[in-house]
Amino acid sequence: MSLFDLSSVVNALSTHTLTVTRDAANTYNSYGEAAARSTASTLTVKASIQPFDDKFAQTPDGPSDSQFVLAFSVTALAVRDRFPLSGLGTYEVQEVEPWGPSGNYYKSTCRRLDSEEPRA
């Protein structure tokens, strides 16, 4: 149990209500081959979306800071969750950092997807 429960503060400061798409887990047949996935599920999450600012994130060959946002939420997102941001495109969760000991919320680093290609 944390010393401070900041979940109500995170909810009060939320800037977006996200419609998150989460892929179902892979299933495997008796030969160990990946079988077809079931359909993805969606959930609604209130989050505070903030610009990503990290001087170490920009590299000559890599993505720039403008391709990332941070999502602070009470509900845990999962790596590979996707959500649209109006006027900005679709983002995919790259990393989730639980901040439970600091106040019962999660910080997710999300990257803008350049194209809507089918996912393997």
C-alpha positions as CSV (number, residue, x, y, z in Angstrom):
1,M,0.0,0.0,0.0
2,S,1.4,3.4,-0.9
3,L,1.7,6.3,1.4
4,F,-0.2,8.6,-1.0
5,D,-3.1,7.6,-3.3
6,L,-2.9,10.0,-6.2
7,S,-5.4,8.1,-8.4
8,S,-8.1,10.8,-7.9
9,V,-5.6,13.5,-8.8
10,V,-4.5,11.7,-12.0
11,N,-8.2,11.2,-13.0
12,A,-8.9,14.9,-12.3
13,L,-6.0,16.0,-14.4
14,S,-6.9,13.7,-17.3
15,T,-6.8,15.4,-20.7
16,H,-8.3,12.6,-22.8
17,T,-10.7,9.7,-22.7
18,L,-8.9,7.0,-24.8
19,T,-10.5,4.2,-26.7
20,V,-7.7,1.6,-26.3
21,T,-7.5,-1.5,-28.6
22,R,-5.8,-4.5,-27.0
23,D,-4.9,-7.6,-29.1
24,A,-5.9,-11.0,-27.7
25,A,-3.2,-13.4,-26.7
26,N,-1.8,-15.9,-29.2
27,T,-3.1,-19.5,-29.0
28,Y,-1.2,-22.5,-30.3
29,N,-2.2,-25.8,-31.8
30,S,-1.0,-29.2,-30.8
31,Y,2.1,-28.8,-33.1
32,G,3.1,-25.6,-31.3
33,E,2.2,-23.4,-34.2
34,A,0.6,-20.1,-33.7
35,A,-3.2,-20.3,-34.4
36,A,-5.4,-17.5,-35.4
37,R,-5.9,-14.8,-32.8
38,S,-9.3,-14.0,-31.5
39,T,-10.6,-10.5,-32.1
40,A,-9.1,-7.6,-30.2
41,S,-10.9,-6.0,-27.3
42,T,-11.4,-2.4,-26.5
43,L,-11.5,-0.5,-23.2
44,T,-11.9,3.1,-22.2
45,V,-9.2,4.8,-20.2
46,K,-9.0,8.3,-18.8
47,A,-5.4,9.6,-19.2
48,S,-3.3,12.7,-19.0
49,I,-1.5,12.9,-22.3
50,Q,1.8,14.9,-22.1
51,P,4.5,15.6,-24.7
52,F,7.6,13.4,-24.4
53,D,10.7,15.4,-23.7
54,D,13.9,13.4,-23.3
55,K,17.2,14.6,-24.7
56,F,18.5,11.0,-25.0
57,A,15.5,9.9,-27.2
58,Q,16.6,11.6,-30.4
59,T,19.3,9.9,-32.3
60,P,20.6,10.5,-35.9
61,D,19.0,7.3,-37.1
62,G,16.1,6.9,-34.6
63,P,12.8,8.5,-33.9
64,S,12.5,12.0,-32.6
65,D,10.7,13.2,-29.4
66,S,7.7,14.4,-31.5
67,Q,6.8,10.8,-32.3
68,F,6.2,10.1,-28.6
69,V,3.8,11.0,-25.9
70,L,3.5,10.1,-22.2
71,A,0.1,8.8,-20.9
72,F,-0.5,8.9,-17.2
73,S,-3.5,6.8,-16.1
74,V,-5.0,5.0,-13.2
75,T,-5.8,2.0,-15.4
76,A,-2.7,0.0,-16.5
77,L,-2.1,0.0,-20.2
78,A,-0.2,-2.9,-21.8
79,V,2.6,-2.9,-24.3
80,R,1.2,-3.0,-27.8
81,D,-2.1,-1.4,-26.8
82,R,-3.1,1.2,-29.4
83,F,-5.3,4.3,-29.3
84,P,-6.1,7.3,-31.6
85,L,-5.4,10.9,-30.6
86,S,-7.6,13.3,-32.5
87,G,-5.6,15.1,-35.1
88,L,-2.3,13.4,-34.2
89,G,-2.7,9.8,-35.4
90,T,-2.6,6.4,-33.7
91,Y,-0.2,5.6,-30.9
92,E,1.1,2.3,-29.6
93,V,2.2,1.7,-26.0
94,Q,6.0,0.9,-26.0
95,E,6.7,0.8,-22.2
96,V,4.6,0.9,-19.0
97,E,6.0,2.0,-15.7
98,P,3.9,1.3,-12.6
99,W,4.1,4.1,-10.1
100,G,2.1,2.3,-7.5
101,P,4.5,3.0,-4.6
102,S,4.4,6.7,-5.6
103,G,0.7,7.0,-5.9
104,N,-1.2,4.2,-7.7
105,Y,-0.9,5.2,-11.3
106,Y,1.0,4.3,-14.5
107,K,3.2,6.2,-16.8
108,S,3.2,4.8,-20.4
109,T,5.5,5.8,-23.2
110,C,3.6,5.7,-26.5
111,R,4.9,6.0,-30.0
112,R,3.0,7.4,-33.0
113,L,2.5,4.7,-35.7
114,D,3.5,5.9,-39.2
115,S,1.2,3.6,-41.0
116,E,-1.7,1.3,-40.2
117,E,-0.2,-1.9,-41.5
118,P,-1.7,-5.3,-40.4
119,R,0.0,-6.6,-37.3
120,A,1.6,-10.0,-37.2
